Amino acid sequence: MKHELIMSGLLILGNPMMAHAQQTKTTTAGSISTESCSTENILTKKEGLLQDSIQAMKEKLRQDSIQWEKQLSAVTIKGTRSQFRLKNGGIVARISGTSLEKEPTATEVLAKLPGMFKNKDGKPQAFIGGSPEIYINDRKVQDYSVVENLPVTQIKEVKVIHHPGAEYGNNVGCVLLITTKKNLQGLAIVENSGFLFDSYVSNNHDLDLTYTHGKMTYYGKLGYANWQGIWKEQDIATHYVSGSNTGNNAGDNATTYIASSTLDCKHNYNDHFYWSAGADLVLTEKQTIGVKYNGYNIHQPMPFKMTSYAMTNDHVDDNVTGNNKFFYYDWQHHVNAFYQGNYGEKWKLNFFGDFVKLHTEQAQFVDEISEKNLANGVSEEEARNKFTLLPQSDGTIWGAKARANYTINDKQTWMMGAEYNYVKSESRTDYTPADKGTSTHSITKENHAAVFAEYSLDFKPFSLRVGLRYEHVDSRLDSHAPLHRKYDNLYPSFLLSHQSGRFSQSLSYRSSETRPSFQELNTGTVYANRYMRQVGNSQLEPSKRHELQYQASYGDLFLQASYTYVKDYITSIIEPYSDDPQTGYITWTNIDHCWNWGSFLGYRHRWGFYEPQIQTGIQQGFIKAISMGKEKSFHDPYYIFSLYNGFHLPKGWYLNLSFSYRSSGTYEYLTINSVHNFDFQLYKSFLKDRLSLSLNVNDIFNTKRQKTDGTYGNVRFQQQKWEDTRSVQLRLTYRFNQAKKQYRGENSAQEAVGRMGGK
């Protein structure tokens, strides 16, 4: 894309030979046009100057400078430069004024950044670091809908940090820092509406208001989204038991127990209300305070028809049909406050505080009839298995964080800070009628404290960042089997960078820890289908990670490679019930260790109206597990490839044709199938970017299908999923007096909220 730089500040004072100059324009194509201007006789000019008084000469110099300003204001230099640059251990991507500003949504922008792609849920994910932690103007994003509804034209730049330092929590593998454009005085209104057409018509709408007057900024958002669709899922579990019933090896005389369930949902819908309000105040030029409240409410009923069968070897034991329903209900309230201040030229202080209340429900209404029971002569009512299972949890979180930055000199900086979170989670599972299962109740209380420090040194062309993080965790689980655990750990990190011209590279190491989520620890039972349950494991231990990463970029080319070793890796498995080999349960366990490596290569450049982007990568994990009585290594790699073809058409139209492919490979002990899809997008802005319209056609040929197949122990698990993936999406955005969200707070409780199932 061409950019213009107006050069009006270059002054050559008092040079009479330059009183009149040539006006020159240079374009990207390298053409140079020169307009000749008349010049006065130099000798005559010189004699006149000698006769002027000192005062007259000063006046002449002043007039010359004014003339130069006027003439040079017409000189423009147009050219292309890389959209990405290395800065303080991260890659900064310019959005404003580039082709990325043409993308229809912020999600599409983030997915096209170096080292990023869209996962199966349609959200941006780092190819190596996983799901990113996202900040908008220093505030950690609490609900991803904030990103989905952020107008692309408000984004100035995004910084991608693929190797987070000591400041960030242990569960963070990638950080995205979004900076928006400067706010305007007065009232700003952004109305955003979208419509998605597949099996049903979905829609979303939100109204964003910002009012700035002097030192005060007020803002609010109100939104509603309704998503509808269909889905279908088939789960098959095959349990092999040897003739001696030891389960050590299937052998030739093994008994095979097969349980299959198909869940068919003809109408799944999701009602999502979300809102926010807040204000910030500029106390002085160097101090700002602010407070913000946001919340959401989600209803998601999913009625489905279930058909199941059970077999022993080749004999069908039973057929079960049912009309069941999942009903998910979530709400959350979150208050965040902050203070930011600069003291002198050396110190910068930040304080953040959070309070969160959240509630989740995953109700299941089961109504099934067994053919086997009917065949035994019982009545239909007696053969019917009808009950309600209600797992739910309530959480309370208090969080605080303080961070100080000190500039030692122009080459050295020091950062230190501390954070604290108190978490209380109460979980319970109830059956109605009560005799259909065992109800459970547990309360988890957790105190999590951390201190961190980081030292940075710039010795060009190198720079070094060294960090250390200490964490103390005190966790108590009160249930039928109380559990009390404490953890005290140190986590070092370092980053060494080198830059020479357009080439930059970095090498980093990071030690971190991933603690199990409250869902993984919850020992309550969730009913998946007639022959499958889900049960947590309160004995899970945190996973400890060691990651080494190399990163390089040259102009528009980006390369990334990493190696990760994980101790006590947490993975999901399927185990059969000892008294019913046809029924199994999904749970979580710690694997002694595993490791993986990955590499990613990306390139984006514009030639005239055509701007392609190519992304390719490989991931290979190595994990061992007992499979059919023997230890087996699962290590098949998988590859990704994406090609985006952007066309900048006349009159501001932008068109993109894209292709994405992921090969088959192993993830943990499961083999995933290959998938590919073609997408189309068309974008146009009107009324000086106040109004924008985008049309997206997703999965044009309806080729996205998910299949998994894996064996753990003596159980083979196969799953297929179908859902609406081919769709047409129309999005309309109108902006009146655009302004950025001024709020600069940072959410200090995000990790705890995520572990409790919040957004």
Beta strands, then each sheet from edge to edge (+ up, - down):
strand 1: 3-6
strand 2: 23-26
strand 3: 32-35
strand 4: 76-79
strand 5: 84-87
strand 6: 90-94
strand 7: 116-118
strand 8: 124-126
strand 9: 133-136
strand 10: 139-140
strand 11: 155-161
strand 12: 175-180
strand 13: 186-197
strand 14: 201-213
strand 15: 216-241
strand 16: 255-284
strand 17: 287-312
strand 18: 315-343
strand 19: 347-370
strand 20: 384-407
strand 21: 412-432
strand 22: 440-459
strand 23: 462-478
strand 24: 483-500
strand 25: 503-514
strand 26: 525-529
strand 27: 532-535
strand 28: 543-554
strand 29: 557-577
strand 30: 580-604
strand 31: 610-627
strand 32: 630-634
strand 33: 638-648
strand 34: 654-662
strand 35: 665-667
strand 36: 670-672
strand 37: 675-686
strand 38: 691-698
strand 39: 706-712
strand 40: 715-723
strand 41: 727-736
sheet 1: 1+ 4-
sheet 2: 2+ 3-
sheet 3: 5+ 6- 11+ 12- 9- 10+
sheet 4: 7+ 8-
sheet 5: 26+ 27- 30- 29+ 28- 25+ 24- 23+ 22- 21+ 20- 19+ 18- 17+ 16- 15+ 14- 13+ 41- 38+ 37- 34+ 33- 31+ 32-
sheet 6: 26+ 27- 30- 29+ 28- 25+ 24- 23+ 22- 21+ 20- 19+ 18- 17+ 16- 15+ 40- 39+ 36- 35+
end
